[in-house]
Amino acid sequence: QVQVAESGGGSVQPGGSLTLSCRTSGYTYVNYCLAWFRQAPGKEREWVANEDESAEAVQGRFTGSLGDAKNTLALQMNSLKPEDTAMYFCAAGRCGDGYTIWGQGTQVTVSS
């Protein structure tokens, strides 16, 4: 059974950078895919990035990267904006079958 845990959130000023880390257990035993999502207060959850692509809202600023062991997914966030403030979640799921396992989230706050 895959478990997911996030880390790396924090508070930064606009224009700053953060790197989030998603670590899974059990990932190597099954064909799972990983992705980052985020949800800001009063807004719907949105997909952010995986190791291959990123959402339009963060393109050119956020980059996902899969670790060599395939059980970690980092999210490098550069040029952060206040509108990036959200709870960021890592999610795992059987590839092609949706995301079903979620971490607890890590808070990212961008403010002056």
C-alpha angles and dihedrals in degrees: 000000000000120000125190132207130178131203140166104070123137147127121296138166122252110282092029130120138235134179119213122199129207117194125187136192121210091020095123092057097062139031100264130160125209132211142167123238132177138200127195123198111282093008135099122258112265135195113247112179151319130197093283107040146002138216119273091246092062103030113134091020108055125051128183120209130186118220121240091254090052092231099098132061118192124198114206109199119192133173091023119201131201089250088063089070107120146111106278119212132192115213135190132196143155105284111263093011104081133259115295107159119066137185124228093257135243122238121237116190122183115189142132 
